Amino acid sequence: MVACPLHVIALTKEVNVKGYNYAHQILEDTCNGCASCAQVCPDGCISVFKVKVE
């Protein structure tokens, strides 16, 4: 995905009812939380948050 600087997200071949491809996180440990993906998501369905590690 162009919006992800670390190439953590890839688009699937499947599309939703609006005709957009689904996004799939392929490198979970690589994400830096920049939220570029959430900013460009046309459906607004991507949320980025930090998980508190204890």
VMD Tcl script that builds the backbone (N, CA, C; Angstrom):
set m [mol new atoms 162]
animate dup $m
set s [atomselect $m all]
$s set {name element resname resid chain x y z} {
  {N N MET 1 A 0.854 -1.175 0.000}
  {CA C MET 1 A 0.000 0.000 0.000}
  {C C MET 1 A 0.897 1.234 0.000}
  {N N VAL 2 A 0.606 2.155 -0.852}
  {CA C VAL 2 A 1.436 3.348 -1.024}
  {C C VAL 2 A 1.481 4.199 0.238}
  {N N ALA 3 A 0.387 4.282 0.973}
  {CA C ALA 3 A 0.328 5.151 2.152}
  {C C ALA 3 A 1.198 4.669 3.303}
  {N N CYS 4 A 1.520 3.393 3.338}
  {CA C CYS 4 A 2.304 2.835 4.443}
  {C C CYS 4 A 3.798 2.930 4.134}
  {N N PRO 5 A 4.544 3.746 4.880}
  {CA C PRO 5 A 5.972 3.898 4.609}
  {C C PRO 5 A 6.788 2.639 4.912}
  {N N LEU 6 A 6.249 1.751 5.736}
  {CA C LEU 6 A 6.969 0.530 6.102}
  {C C LEU 6 A 6.427 -0.704 5.384}
  {N N HIS 7 A 5.463 -0.528 4.501}
  {CA C HIS 7 A 4.853 -1.618 3.728}
  {C C HIS 7 A 4.285 -2.715 4.620}
  {N N VAL 8 A 3.625 -2.305 5.681}
  {CA C VAL 8 A 3.014 -3.217 6.648}
  {C C VAL 8 A 1.659 -3.712 6.154}
  {N N ILE 9 A 1.002 -2.922 5.317}
  {CA C ILE 9 A -0.350 -3.243 4.860}
  {C C ILE 9 A -0.347 -3.535 3.365}
  {N N ALA 10 A -1.094 -4.583 2.996}
  {CA C ALA 10 A -1.287 -4.920 1.587}
  {C C ALA 10 A -2.779 -4.977 1.312}
  {N N LEU 11 A -3.153 -4.705 0.075}
  {CA C LEU 11 A -4.554 -4.787 -0.305}
  {C C LEU 11 A -4.858 -6.185 -0.828}
  {N N THR 12 A -6.005 -6.739 -0.412}
  {CA C THR 12 A -6.420 -8.052 -0.896}
  {C C THR 12 A -7.100 -7.898 -2.248}
  {N N LYS 13 A -7.369 -9.018 -2.903}
  {CA C LYS 13 A -8.084 -8.992 -4.182}
  {C C LYS 13 A -9.579 -8.839 -3.969}
  {N N GLU 14 A -10.062 -9.145 -2.765}
  {CA C GLU 14 A -11.482 -9.023 -2.450}
  {C C GLU 14 A -11.856 -7.550 -2.303}
  {N N VAL 15 A -13.093 -7.225 -2.680}
  {CA C VAL 15 A -13.577 -5.858 -2.531}
  {C C VAL 15 A -14.837 -5.829 -1.673}
  {N N ASN 16 A -15.074 -4.694 -1.029}
  {CA C ASN 16 A -16.279 -4.541 -0.209}
  {C C ASN 16 A -17.432 -4.045 -1.081}
  {N N VAL 17 A -18.564 -3.760 -0.475}
  {CA C VAL 17 A -19.750 -3.352 -1.239}
  {C C VAL 17 A -19.559 -2.016 -1.963}
  {N N LYS 18 A -18.617 -1.203 -1.502}
  {CA C LYS 18 A -18.340 0.078 -2.165}
  {C C LYS 18 A -17.310 -0.063 -3.285}
  {N N GLY 19 A -16.749 -1.273 -3.440}
  {CA C GLY 19 A -15.775 -1.514 -4.493}
  {C C GLY 19 A -14.333 -1.292 -4.095}
  {N N TYR 20 A -14.077 -1.074 -2.802}
  {CA C TYR 20 A -12.704 -0.883 -2.326}
  {C C TYR 20 A -12.107 -2.216 -1.886}
  {N N ASN 21 A -10.813 -2.386 -2.128}
  {CA C ASN 21 A -10.116 -3.586 -1.670}
  {C C ASN 21 A -9.938 -3.541 -0.167}
  {N N TYR 22 A -9.989 -4.719 0.460}
  {CA C TYR 22 A -9.736 -4.807 1.895}
  {C C TYR 22 A -8.241 -4.644 2.160}
  {N N ALA 23 A -7.898 -4.012 3.258}
  {CA C ALA 23 A -6.503 -3.873 3.674}
  {C C ALA 23 A -6.190 -4.966 4.687}
  {N N HIS 24 A -5.002 -5.550 4.575}
  {CA C HIS 24 A -4.590 -6.627 5.470}
  {C C HIS 24 A -3.208 -6.300 6.025}
  {N N GLN 25 A -3.068 -6.371 7.346}
  {CA C GLN 25 A -1.774 -6.102 7.978}
  {C C GLN 25 A -0.915 -7.349 7.840}
  {N N ILE 26 A 0.190 -7.252 7.102}
  {CA C ILE 26 A 1.016 -8.423 6.836}
  {C C ILE 26 A 2.269 -8.497 7.708}
  {N N LEU 27 A 2.685 -7.400 8.290}
  {CA C LEU 27 A 3.872 -7.372 9.148}
  {C C LEU 27 A 3.516 -6.701 10.473}
  {N N GLU 28 A 2.902 -7.440 11.370}
  {CA C GLU 28 A 2.386 -6.866 12.614}
  {C C GLU 28 A 3.448 -6.201 13.481}
  {N N ASP 29 A 4.611 -6.789 13.582}
  {CA C ASP 29 A 5.650 -6.260 14.469}
  {C C ASP 29 A 6.390 -5.057 13.881}
  {N N THR 30 A 6.152 -4.751 12.627}
  {CA C THR 30 A 6.868 -3.676 11.955}
  {C C THR 30 A 6.148 -2.336 12.039}
  {N N CYS 31 A 4.855 -2.331 12.286}
  {CA C CYS 31 A 4.060 -1.100 12.322}
  {C C CYS 31 A 4.604 -0.138 13.379}
  {N N ASN 32 A 4.784 1.136 12.987}
  {CA C ASN 32 A 5.291 2.129 13.938}
  {C C ASN 32 A 4.193 3.060 14.454}
  {N N GLY 33 A 2.944 2.820 14.043}
  {CA C GLY 33 A 1.826 3.612 14.548}
  {C C GLY 33 A 1.692 4.989 13.934}
  {N N CYS 34 A 2.212 5.201 12.742}
  {CA C CYS 34 A 2.167 6.532 12.124}
  {C C CYS 34 A 0.756 6.941 11.689}
  {N N ALA 35 A -0.132 5.992 11.500}
  {CA C ALA 35 A -1.540 6.202 11.130}
  {C C ALA 35 A -1.746 6.755 9.721}
  {N N SER 36 A -0.755 6.635 8.850}
  {CA C SER 36 A -0.935 7.051 7.455}
  {C C SER 36 A -2.044 6.248 6.793}
  {N N CYS 37 A -2.144 4.978 7.128}
  {CA C CYS 37 A -3.182 4.120 6.554}
  {C C CYS 37 A -4.575 4.595 6.955}
  {N N ALA 38 A -4.738 4.980 8.195}
  {CA C ALA 38 A -6.039 5.443 8.688}
  {C C ALA 38 A -6.445 6.754 8.021}
  {N N GLN 39 A -5.469 7.591 7.714}
  {CA C GLN 39 A -5.766 8.886 7.092}
  {C C GLN 39 A -6.258 8.742 5.660}
  {N N VAL 40 A -5.789 7.732 4.940}
  {CA C VAL 40 A -6.177 7.579 3.537}
  {C C VAL 40 A -7.266 6.534 3.311}
  {N N CYS 41 A -7.683 5.837 4.333}
  {CA C CYS 41 A -8.710 4.798 4.185}
  {C C CYS 41 A -10.037 5.440 3.756}
  {N N PRO 42 A -10.568 5.065 2.588}
  {CA C PRO 42 A -11.797 5.702 2.104}
  {C C PRO 42 A -13.034 5.381 2.946}
  {N N ASP 43 A -13.018 4.256 3.635}
  {CA C ASP 43 A -14.156 3.877 4.478}
  {C C ASP 43 A -13.990 4.325 5.922}
  {N N GLY 44 A -12.798 4.787 6.295}
  {CA C GLY 44 A -12.552 5.211 7.670}
  {C C GLY 44 A -12.621 4.071 8.668}
  {N N CYS 45 A -12.277 2.870 8.218}
  {CA C CYS 45 A -12.420 1.706 9.095}
  {C C CYS 45 A -11.112 1.278 9.760}
  {N N ILE 46 A -10.022 1.978 9.497}
  {CA C ILE 46 A -8.750 1.638 10.133}
  {C C ILE 46 A -8.529 2.558 11.322}
  {N N SER 47 A -8.296 1.958 12.479}
  {CA C SER 47 A -7.978 2.711 13.693}
  {C C SER 47 A -6.599 2.293 14.166}
  {N N VAL 48 A -5.794 3.246 14.556}
  {CA C VAL 48 A -4.451 2.966 15.057}
  {C C VAL 48 A -4.393 3.403 16.507}
  {N N PHE 49 A -3.945 2.503 17.365}
  {CA C PHE 49 A -3.838 2.822 18.780}
  {C C PHE 49 A -2.636 2.107 19.364}
  {N N LYS 50 A -2.154 2.623 20.478}
  {CA C LYS 50 A -1.020 2.012 21.166}
  {C C LYS 50 A -1.532 1.061 22.232}
  {N N VAL 51 A -0.874 -0.069 22.340}
  {CA C VAL 51 A -1.222 -1.055 23.353}
  {C C VAL 51 A -0.240 -0.915 24.501}
  {N N LYS 52 A -0.752 -0.797 25.707}
  {CA C LYS 52 A 0.105 -0.683 26.879}
  {C C LYS 52 A 0.649 -2.062 27.235}
  {N N VAL 53 A 1.962 -2.188 27.231}
  {CA C VAL 53 A 2.623 -3.444 27.552}
  {C C VAL 53 A 3.053 -3.398 29.004}
  {N N GLU 54 A 2.624 -4.385 29.744}
  {CA C GLU 54 A 2.971 -4.427 31.177}
  {C C GLU 54 A 4.077 -5.401 31.443}
}
mol reanalyze $m
mol bondsrecalc $m
mol representation Tube
mol addrep $m
